[in-house]
Amino acid sequence: MRYFPVSLAVAVAVLSCLSLQATAAASGLSVLEPAHETPLPPAPAFTQRTLANGLRVYAMRDTSVSEVAVNVWYDVGGKDDPKGRSGLAHLFEHLMFKSSRNLPAGSFTGLAEDVGGSNDASTEDDYTRYFETVPAAYLERMLFAEADRMAGLVVDAPTLASERKVVKEEIGTRVQSQAYGRLVQEYLPALSYARLPYARPAIGRGDDLDAATLEEVRAFHATYYRPDNAVLVVAGHFDPAQLDRWIDRYFAPIARPATSIPRVDLSEPPRETASRQTVYEPATPLPAVVKSYPLPRDDHADTPALMVLDALLSAGASARLNAHLVRQRSLAQSASTRFERRRLGGYLAVYAILAGDVDVDAGEAALSEEVAKLRDAAVTAEELSRAKNQLLTAALRSRETPDGRAMALGRAVLVAGDARADQRQLAAALAVSAADVQRVANTYLLERRAATLRYLPIDAAPAGTQGDTIAVRPTVVEVTLTPAPDRPVVTLAPPDERIALPAAGPAVLPTIPAPVEWRLRNGLRVVLVEKRDAPLLTLAMVTPDGSASDPLGRAGLAELGTALMTTGRAAASNGDITGRVEALGGSLGSGAGLDAASVTLNVGAASRSAALAILADIVRRPAFAADDIERARGQALDALDGYGEDPMRIARRVASRAVFGDAPYGRPSSGTAASLKAITRDELAAAHARAWQPARASLVMVGDVSAAQARELAEAAFGDWRVDAVGEASPPQATSTPKPRVIVVDMPDASQAAIVVARPALARNDPDWYAALVANAALGGGSASRLNAELRYKRALTYDAGSVLSQTRQPGSLVAATLTRPEVAARAVELILAELRRLGAEPMDAAELQARKQLVIGEFSRRVGTGAGVAGLIGDRAAQAMALSELGRFIAAVERVTPQAVRQAARRSFDPDGASIVVVGDAKRFADALRKTHPRVESMSVSDALR
């Protein structure tokens, strides 16, 4: 629940799936379609006022939506952690979800979820953000709760001890277990700053957190959590006069302390000497090279030009780093940037995750070469236009939701110092010239200012070599926390003295899209949803052939083929598909699930005609060129190697095989080393011909397009699509269920153990599926789930636990999972099994049933708020061969679920007696304890797990 950004570790996984294309200018490919530039729309209108106690309030009204977002931003983040207490701001973020004067422990977690909303928080270097999105009827309730924890947070010894354990579990998950986690969280900040306290890991260090006393934590709250250090942003459906009255009622009485707020107001000294260091680390599947360059404050006049420069390097799959290092030269599996914009000074880190056999010297030289090109020559007009279009489209998509608009405004206030900075910087970026880009490259991206880090697998260290020590420098300035003795200690009020939560207001119902569909003469199904509130368009093509259709011995065929459709070339034009999309400011994605494959294209609506033409090329005319195949195959094999460093990925892979055996759903969609190496071009082409036929496929259009335009566009792009008669792949057949297994995969010295409990579950079209969906929401959906209650909140065994119910045409799976310390893994397994059993043994009480139904309905309602969300919902139903009218019946079907139905569905799909258990980690620390309750444990090596 408590989000803390990890970026690079996540980016590695994401970037490995991106398209890898060169620009036309650099590669000599066909001329790109001219970009249809979308003018910058006005920024969302807002009002602002400041209360007498210093609280700054911003409000953005939008009555076209049914929800409202509440953001409270505190001007305190990782940079404000006291000396020797890194992670204190992050720890306090966790404490804010515990007790307050009127809300007992655990109340806040369910406050939004239980009414169909969502809530979370984020600790950054410059701020801490608490955010909720709820149905508009519950706005007053959220304002009351936010004010209550601002003024009356309970900070006591038991709560501190519990949340300290949880934060340390998070550090274990994000720093120690995730690939490249230490690089992102610790090493890169330490290398990038010599004076500013951004050098320290904002996520925290375990020893610093252990040293923090209750008095220090209370002093931190008294110092920073006050109205004159906060910004309240409300966006969405509300009555402005009523909003003002509620804010005055709940926030205005909070006293403004007389004490001053410590401020970090420093600048980073210019770096004039380059550095180069090497470390050898576990959980490192492939070598990485990073070069960090210091940047000015976010409010600096050069920030817009730096935004464009960063987009040229990394925005989209055809950006320079991916195009040149990954596609053209095959030096890297992925290559991108971390563009850190900070209040006091940021940095730009260019990085490459190298291909498995690439020399590190060559990788570093290639990164330096790409940076030098920006200094030495002006970018082309085509590249500049593409980068600007990418920035604009990304900004428009981020503004689709109330929370996205609140996020942009709040960050502008606290990082750039001006609520209008987001719009102003974007407008300035769209006016940047090629000369501006070259100037800032020559100002900031100088080799003498680069801090280079080679981050290598631990087994690459030469004998007797330890690598360099990366530590925060003693010149880094840290604040000293002064206790505030006049702040009273708050305790939870007795039940009869607590102020009750405000009642819900009038309901505002979400607008459920009503798709219009028709078929072209060739049988292609076309589905349209007009969404005219933003100049955006989402296109998707879906075919009901996924990885379950992969032939025996060719696991990964569908996923590899679908990836090649978007990362390769089109046969008709030999054209750069991704470059053409991104020249329009668009983005392109593809994927193959168990039952379906899809291609998705997001663009500005003005580019609709060009976008449909590109989509037609992708679907109808993939080239499957030999060099594209070998590059994609190599990347898939490198990604598979990376699984060996990720205990959760291994656990999910092994669990799927345990549940389904050799049946199609049990085969790994990403393939095995043997199957990926065996796939031929002819097999790729034949699989494509079987899957992508007009009579089987669906074209989905959602966005700013009329019915008449949609019909004309679909006919022009696909009306003449004909294919030779090709037999369809055999649909996956239901098979006998294998007996449950208990499997231990030994990963020596792994810092955490991954636990997956999985069993067969219902098909999507089963009448009990809606009840099973509610049961899953109770078990592991959201922060207030039973698994989180037991494993995280009661026992501090994990940072997060959850469960997933599949949506498949044939009977699928129920998966519950968590990461924990190896020595408590056996205990965590038993707790998960107990919760699975309880779902079928005990009827769910009325309050929990209503709350979990609202969680399911709320998640559905939020998806219909964006074009991509609507397209995804339609694509899901196309994949499952369901009528689109089910969209309109979904909420009612969930609302009809009864306690008896939940119990029945749980007995069918959640009974632990039918579940397999997989634990991946350092077996010597948990296997014996697991055998005490599960004596028939099977042991497996990592290499066996990946076969």
N, C-alpha and C positions, 0 to 999 in steps of 0.2 A: 504493500500500500504506500509506504513512504518512499516516494520516488526520489532517487538521487542519480543525476545524469552520469552515464558512463561512456557515452559517445564512441570512442574508437573500438572498444570491444564489440559493441553493437554494430558499428560501421563496417567492421571486417565482414561480418555475416551479410549485411545488407549489400555492401559494395560487390561482394563476390557474385551477387545475382544481377548486377546492373549490366546494361549493354556496354560494349567496349568498342567505341567507334572513333575514327579520326575525323578531323574537320576536312571539308572539301579542299581547302587551301593547302593543308599539310599532306593530304594523301593522294591528291589528284583524282578524286572520285567525281561523280557527276555533279553538276551544278545543283545546289539546293533550291527548293521552292522559295520564292520570296516570302519573307516574314510578313504576316498580317499583324501589324502592330496594334495592340489594344491600348487606347489612351488610359492614363492613370485616373481611375475614378476618384471622386472626392473621398476623403477619409471619413469614417463613421462619425457622425455628429455626437458631441458629448457636452454635458454641462459640468461645471466644477464649482465647488465651494469649500471653504475651510471652516471647521467648527472652532469655537472659542478655545477648546483644549488642544488645538493644533492638528486634529485629524483632517487630512485632505480627502475629499470625496469627489469621485468622478462617476457620472451616470450616462449610459448609452442605451437609449430606448429603442426597441424593435418589436412591435406588436405582431409581426408576421410569424413569430416563433411562439412556441408554447412553454418554453423554459426560460430560466434566468440564471445567469452566472454571477456568483459572488466571489470576489477576490480580495483578500487582505494581504497587503505587501508590507513587510517590515524592513526598514532600512538597516539590516544587519545580516551578515553572511559570513562565509568562511574567513574573509579578510579580517573580521573583527574578533576572531577567536583570541582569547587571552594567551599570553606567553606560556608555552608548555601545555596548552589545553586545545590542541587542534581537534576539530570535530565537535566543539561545544555547541556551536550554532546548529549543527546537524542533530546532535543529541536533543537539543531543545525543541527542534521541529517534531521529534517523536513525542516528547513530553506534552506537547500541545494537544495531543489526541487522547490524553488521559482525563483525569477528573478536573472539573472546575467547581465553583461554589454551588451551582445549581444542577450540574450534570455529573452523575456518577461515572466511574471508570467504565469505558466501553460505549457510553452513550453517543459520543461524537462519531464513532466509526460507523454506526448504523443510521445516523440522523439523516443523511442524504440518501444512502442506498435503500433504506426501508420505505421511502416514498417514490422510488424509481429514479433517484438521482445518482450522482457520483461525487466523490470528494477525494482530495489528495493534497500533497504538499511537496515543495521542492526547495532544497537549500543550494543556493549558488554562492559564488564568491562575494557578490555585491548585495544580495538580498535573500530573504526567505519568503516564499509565496505560499499562501494557503488558499485553496480554490475549490469551489463546489459548483455544480450545475444541478438544479432541481426544477421540477415542475413549478410554474409561476405561483401556484397556490401556496407554496411553502417558503416564499421569500422572507416573510417576517420571521419565521422560525430560524432561518439560517443567520439573519442579522442578530437576533437575540443570542444565539449560540456563539457567534464570533465575538460579540461584545463581552459575553460572560467569560470566555477564556482569555480575552485581552486583559480584563480587569481582575479576574478572580481565579486564576489558574492554581490548582493544588499541586505543590511540588513537595513531596515527602520522600523519606528514605526508601520505602518499598518500591515506589514507582520508579525512582532513579535507578535502583539496582536492576529492576526488571528491564527497563528500556536500554540501559547500558549493555546488557547481554544481547538484546535484539540488534542494536547498532553494531556490535562486534560481529554478530552473525552476518549482517549486511556487508561489513568490511570483508569478511571471509568469502562471501559470495562474489562481490564486485571487484575486489582487489586480488585476492589470492586464488580464486577458482576460475574466473573468467580469463580467457585468452587476452593477453595484453592489458589486463586490468591494472597491474602495477605501473606499467608505462603511462597510462592515462591519468591515473589518480595521484601518483606520487612523483615519478621521475620527470615527466614533461613539465609540470609546474616548477619543480625545483631547479631544472635547467634554465627555465625561461625568465626567472626573476632573481635579482641579487639584492634588492632592497624592499620591494613591495611584498606584503604578507600573502599575496596570491601564491607565493612559492610553496606554501604549506598545503597538505591534502585536506580539502574542505570536508571530505567524507570522514576524516579523523584517523587517529592511530589508537590502537587498543591500549597502549600504556598511558597515553595522555588521558584517555577517557577514564581509565581506572583511577587515575590520580585526582580527578575532579571531585571535589567535596560537595555536599549538599548546600553548604553556605555559598560556595562559588556559583552553583547553578541558580540558586535563588537571587544572588546578586546580578547574574547575567540577565535574568528576567526583569528585575527591577530597573536595570540600566537601559535596556533596549525595547522591551515590550510595553509600549506606552503610546498614547494616541498621537503625540506630536512626532513620533518616529514611524508612523504608519500611513498607508495609502489604502483607501477603500474604493474598489471599482465594482460597479454593478452594471451588468449588460444583459439586455433581453427584454422580456415582457413584464412591464410594471407600470403602475400609475405614478407619475413623477411627484405629485403632491403627497400621495400616501407614502412613497419612499422617503421623502424628506421627514415626514412625521415619525416614521419608524426609526430612522437614523438619529433624529433628535431624542427619541425616547430611550434608545438603548446605548448609544455611543456618547452623546453629549454629556451625560453625568459622570463619565469616567474622568477622574482628576488628572491634570497635567502636573507631573512632578516638578519640583523646583530645581532639581539637580540637572546639570548639563549632560549632554550625551557625548561620550568620547567619539571622536572622528579620526579616521585614518585619512590624512590629506598629504600624500607624498607623491613623488614622481620617481620613476625608475631611471637611474643614471644611464647614459648612452653606453651601449656595449660596443667596444671597439676592437675586441680580440676574439677571434673565433675559438670555439672549443669542440673537442671530439671525444666522446667516451663510449665505452662498450660494456654491456652487462650481459650475463647469461642467466636466464630465468626459466623456471618451470611454467607449465601451461602456455607454452609458446610453440604452436604448431609449425610456424614458418618464420624465418628471419624478418625483422622489420628494421627500416631505417627512417629516422625522423630528423628533420631540420627545422629548428624554431627560430623565427625572426621577430624582434620586438616591434610593437606597433604603438601608436599614440592612444590617448584617451578616446572613448567612444564619441564624445562631443566635438572632436577635432574636425576641421574642415576637410581633411583628406579621407575621412571614413567612407563617403560615397564612392570615391574612386577605388578604395580598397575593397569595397563590396563587389564591385565589378571585376576587379583583379581576381578575387577569390572565386567568383563565378566562372571566370575563364579557365581557371585551373581545375575546378571540382564540381561545378553545377551540372549534373547530368552525366550520362555515360559517354557523351562525345566530347566532354571537356578535355583539356590538354593532357592532364596526368593519366587518365584512363586511356585516352586515345593512343598516346605515344608509348607509355610504359607497359600497358597491358596488351592492347590489341596489336599495335604495329611491331613492337620489339619483344613481346612475350617475356619481359623481365620481371613482371609483378603479377600476383594474383589479383591485387586491388591496389589502387593508388588514389589518394585524395588529400584533403586538408582538414585541419581544425582551425577555424577562424574564430578566435576568442576575442570578443569585443567586451572590454571591461571599462568601468568608470575611470579608473586611474591609469590605465595603460594595458593593452592586450598583447597578443602575439598571433602570428600566423605560423602554423606548423604544417609543412608539407611532408607526407609520408608515403611509403610504399611497403606493402606486405609482399615480400619477394616470392617469386615462383620457387619451387622446391630445389632446383639445381642451379640457381643463379648466384654468382659470386657477390658478396656483400659490397666489395669495392665498386663493381659495375652498377649495382643498385644505387649507391650513394652518388656516383658520378652522373647517373641519369637524372636523379632529382636535381642536382646542382645545374645540370644543363637546361632543364625546363625553366628553372628560375632565371637563369642567365638570358634565355630567349626573351623573357618579358622585359629585361633591362635593355637588351641590345637592339630590339626591333619593335616597331609599332605593330599592334595586333591588326588583323584585317577587319574590314567593315563588316563582313559576314560574322566573324567571331564576336565582335562587339555587339552586334544586333542580337545574336543568340543569347549572350550572357545577360543582356538587359531584359529580353523577353522571359528568360528563366526567372530572374528576380521578380519581375512584375507578376507572373502567373503564380509563383509561390506565395507572394504577399496576398493576392486575391483569394487563394484557397485557404490561407490561414485566417482570413476574415469571414469565412462562411459561417462560423459558429459564434455564439455569444462569448464563450470562453476564449476563443481565438482572438476576438477583438479586445477583450479585457486584458489578455496576455500582452498584446502589442502595446497597449496604452500604458499599462503598469510598468513594463520594462523601460519604455521611453522615459517615464518620470524618474525612475530610480537609477538607471544607468546613464542615460543621456541628459537628464536634468530638465526635460521639457516634454510635456504630454503630446506635443505635436511633432516630436522628433522623428517618429517612425515614418510618417508621411513625408516630412521634409527631406529626410535622408534618402527615401526611395525616389522622390522626384529628382533630387540632385543626382542620384545614381543613373537615372534614365537620361540625364544630360551630359554624362561623362564622355570625354573624347578619348580616342586612342592615345593621344599625347598625354592626357591625364594619367592613364594607366601606366604608360612608360615612365612618367615622372615619379609616381609613387613607388614603382618597382625600384628605380634608381635611388630613391630616398630611404626606403626601409628594407628592401631585400638584398642587402649587401653581404657578400660572403664573409667579410671580416666581422659581421654581426651575427653570424649563424652559430647556433648551438646544436651540434649534431650528436645523435645518440644511435648507436647500433644495439638493437635489442634482439638477442640471439637465443636459440634454444639452449637449455642447460647442458644437453649432451654434446653441444658444439664446442664447449670450452676445452682448449688444449690441456693436457695433463698438467696439474699444478697451477693452472690459471684461475683466478678468482673473479676477474673482471673488475671494473672500476666501482667505487662507492659513490652513489648519488645521494646527496643529502642537502637539506635546506642550509643555505650559507649563513654563517654567523652575522653577516651584515644585514640580514632581513630584519625589518623593524616590526615589533609586535607590541600590541597594546597591553597595558596593565589594568586589570579589573579592580575597581575600588568598590568594596561592599557598600550597600545603601542601607544603613541601620534603621531608617525610618519607615521602611516598607513592611507592612504587617504580613505575617504568615497566614495564608488562606487555608481554610479547611472546608471539607464538604459539609454543607448545611444539613441539619437533621431533616428527614423527609417532610415533616410538617411545616418546615420553614422555607423549603425550596420554592422558587418561582416556577410555575408550570410553563411548559413550552407553549408558545402561542398556537392557537387553533389554525387549521388550514383555511385559506381563503377560497374564493370561488375557483372551480376547476377551469383550466384552459386546455382544451383537448388538442392533441397534435394532429396535424393534417397528414393523413396517410396517402401516399401517392396512388393515383388511379392510372395504371399503365394502359396505353393504347397499343394494340398489336395487330399486325397484318402479315401476310406472306407475299413474297415476290413470286413471279411465275415459276422460278426454278425451285421453289419450296423454302427459300430462306425465310426464317421467322424474324420479324423486325419488331422491336418493342421500344416505345417512346414514352418518356416522362418529361413534360415541359416544366422547366424550373427557371423562371425568368428573373430571379432576384440578383443574379450576378452574371457578368459576361463570360461564363465558363461552360465547357462542354466535356462530358465524360462519355467515351465510346468503349464498348466492350464486345468482344466476340467470344462465345462460349460454345464448346462442343462436348457432348457427353461421353468422351473417351479420356480417361485419366490414367494414372499409373497402374491401376488394377488391370488395365488392358495390356500391360507389358507382357510379351511372351516369356515363357519359362527360360531362364538363363539370360534374359535381356532386361533385367531390372534397371531402371533409370532411363529407358528409351523415351518415354513420354516427356519426362522432365528435360532431358537433353534436347529433344526435338523442339519442344516449345520454346526453350531458351534460344535456340538457334534461329527461330523465326524472328526474334526481335534483336538479336545481337549479330546476326549475319547479314547477308545481302539479299536483295530481291533479284530474281533471275531476269525479270523484264528490263531492269535498268542498271543492273550491277551496282545499285545505289546504296549509299550509306543510310540505312533505315533510321538508326538512332539520331544521326546528325540532322536528317530531314525533320524529324519530330521536334528536336530541341531547337532548331532554327525558328520554329513557330512558338517557342516558349513552352512547349509541351513536355510531357513525361510519358514514358512507355514502360509497361510492365507485362510480365507473363508468368504463368505458373501452371503446374499440373498437380491437381489433387488426386485423391483416390478415384473419383468418379467422373471428373471433367478436367478439361484444359481450357485456359482462357488467355486472351490478350487484351490489355486495357490501355487506352490512350487518353490522356487528359490534356486539353488545350484551351486557349482562349476561344470564345465562340466565333470571333471573326475569322478564324482559321478553319472553320468546319469543313469546307470543301476540300482543302488540301489534306486535312487530317483523314477524311474518309478515303481519299485516294491512297494515302500511305497505308491505312489499315487494310485496304484491298490488296496492296502489294504484299504485305506481311502474310496474310492468310492464304492468298491464292498463288503467290509466286515465290516462295522461299527458294533460294539457290542451293542451300546445303553445300556450299563450296568446301573443298577439301581443307583449305587452311583455316576456315572458320570452324569446321568440325574438330580439327586437332587442337585448336586453341580452347574451344569449349570443353573438350574432353580433358585436357590438361588441367583446366580450372576445376572441373568436377572432381578429378582425382586429388588435387591439392586440398579441396574442401573436405573430401573424405578423410584425408590424412589428419586434418584439423579435428575431426570427431574424436580422435584418440586422446586429445587433451581436454575434452569436455565431458565430464561425467554424466550430466543430464542428457546430452544428446545420445550417448551410448545407452543409457538406461531406457530412453524412449524407443530406441531402435530395437533393443533386445526384447522389451516388453511387447512390442507389436508382433514380433515373431512368436513369442510365447502365447499370445492370445489367439492368433490366427494360423499358426503353423506355416505350412507351405501354400496356403490359399492366397489368392491375389492380394487381399488386404494386408497380408503379412510380409509381402516383399518390400524391401526398402525403396521408396520412390526415388531416392537419390542414387540408387544403384550400389553395386559393390565394385571393388577394383577389377575383378575378373569380368563382370558384365559390362562395365563401361569400356574396357579395352576391346571387348568383342564386338561392340555395335558397329555396323558398317553404314556407309552412305545409303546403300540400297534399302537397308532396313529402316533408316530414318525417313526416306522418301515414301516407302510403302506405308509406314505407320501414319504419316501425314495424310496420304491419300485416303486411308480408311477413316481417319478421324474427322478431317475437315471437308465435309460435303455440305452443299447448301441445304439439302433437305433435313440435315441433322443439326445444323448450327443455328445459333441465335445471335442477332445483332442488337445490342442494347444502346440506346441513345438517351442520355439524361442531361438536361441543361437548357441553355438559352437558344432554343431552336423551335420553330413552329412545326405543326404537323405537315403542312404543305412542303416546307423546306426539307423535312426529314424524309418524306416520300421521294422527293426529287433526288436527294443526295444518295439514299440507299439504292435507288434504281441505277443511278449513274455509276456507282462504285461496284455494285454486285449484280445488277440485273442480267448481265451476260455471262455470269459465272456458271460454267458447266464442267462437270467432271465425268470421266469414264466410270462405268459401273464397277464398283469395288466392293467386295464383301466387307461387312462390318466386323470389327473385332468381337470375339465371343464375350458376352457380358460376364462379369465375375459371378460365380455360382456360390451359393451358400454351401458350406461344407460342415462336416462334424467338428464340434469344438474340441480342441486339444485339452488334455487334462491340465489343471493349473500346475504351475511350477514355481519354485523359489530359487532364484539365481543370484549368485554373487559374482560380480566382475571385479577382479582385483586390479586396482590402479595404485600401485605403491606410492606412498608419500603424498597422495592427494589430500589437500587441506580440508575438503568437505566430502560428504557422502551424498550422492543423488539417490533418492528413493522414488520408485514408480510402482504403484499398485494398479493393475489394469485387468479388465475382464470384458467379456462380450456384452454388448448392449443392443438396444433396439434400433431398427432401421428408421429413417426419417419419416416414412409414411405409416408407421405403426400408430394405431389409435392412442396408445399410452405414451407417445413421445412427448407431448406437451407436459404431462405430469412428470416424466423423467427429467425434462428440462428444469422444472421447478425444483425437483429433488436435487439436481446437480447444483443449482443456485444456492440451495441450503448447505450442501456439502462443501463446495469449494468455489463458489462464485462471489467475487468481490471481497472486500476487506472484512466484512462482518460475517463471513461464513463460519461454519462449525469447525473446519480444519484450522482456520486462522485463530479461532477462539481457543482451541485446545493447544495447538503447537506453538503459536506465537504469544498470544496475550496471557494465557494462564501459565505457560511453562518456559517461555523464551527459548524454545528449541530451534527456532528458525526465523528468518527474516520474512518469509512468505510461504504459503502453502495454498494449493488450489486444485481444481479438477476441471476436466473437459469432457463433455458428451459429444460424440461425433455426430455428424449429419451425413449419412450415407444411404445409398439406395438399398444396399443389403444390410443385414445386421452389422453394426459397427462395434465401437468400444467405449468404455468409460475409463478414464485415466485420472488418477489422483497422484500428485507429485509434490515433492519438496526437496530442499537441500538443507543439510544439518551437519553438526559436528559428528565425525565418525563414531566417537565413543557413545553417543546417544542414539545412533541410527536404529538399533533394534527396538528401543523404546518408542521411537517415532513411528516405526512400522506398526506396532501394536495399537497405537493411538489412532492411526488412519483406519486400520481394520475395524476398530471399535466403532468409529463414526459411520463407516459403511454399514455395519450391522444394525446400528441404532435406527437408521433411516427406515429399514424394513420392519423393525421390531416394535417401534413406538409410533403412534400417530402424531403428526406434526400439529402443534397447537395453532390456534387461529391467528395469533399475532405474527408468529414466524411465517406461517403460510402466506399471509397477506404481504408481509415485507418482501419475501422472496419472489412472489409473483410480480410485485412492483419493480423489483430489480430487473427481472427479465423484460418486462414491458418498457422500462426506462431505457435499457440498452437498445432495444429495438427502435424506440422513438428517436433516440439520438442519431441512429444510423440514417433515418430518413431526413435528417437535417442537412446532409451534404450530398452533392451529386455523386461522389464516389461511393458513399454509403448506400444510396438508392440503387445504383448500378450493381453493387455487390449483392444486395438483397434479391434483386431480379435474377442475377447470375446464379445465385445459390438455388433458386427454385427451378431455373432452367436445367441445372446440373442434376437435380433430383427428380426431374420429369413431373413437377408439380404445377398445378394451375396457378397463374399469377393472381387470381382472385384470392388465394390464400393470404396474400399480404393484407387484404382488408379484413380477413377473419382472424388474423394471428392474435391480436390483443384479446378478443372475446374468447378464443380458445384457451388462452392462458388464464383468463379470469375465471373460467368455469372449472378449473382444476380444484378438486376437493382433497381433504386429508386422506381419505380412503384411496383415491386415485394415486396420490404420491406414494403411499405405502405399497400399493400393488406394483407400481412401476419400479420402486426401489427393490422389491423382492425379485423382480425379473432382471434388473440390470445393475444392482448395487450390492448384491449378496457377496460378502467376502469369501464364502466357501468356493465360489467360482473364479476367484481372482488369482492372478499370478503376481509374484512379488519380485522386483529387481532392485538390487542395491549395488551401486557402483562407487568404489572408493578404496581406501587403504584397508584391505580385508583383515589384516591382523588386528585392527582396532575395533572391529564389530562382528566378525563372522562367528566367533564362538558364542557371543550373546544371542545372535540370531538363531543359531542351531538349538538353543535351549527350548525355543518354542516352535521351531521349524526344522526338525532333525534331518529332513531329506533335502538339504541345501545342495544345489549344484554349483560348482565353481567353473569360472570361465575367464580366459585372458582377454585383454583388450583386442588383440589381433583376431581371436576367435569371434568376438562380438561384432567385428566389422566385416566378417566374411559374408 
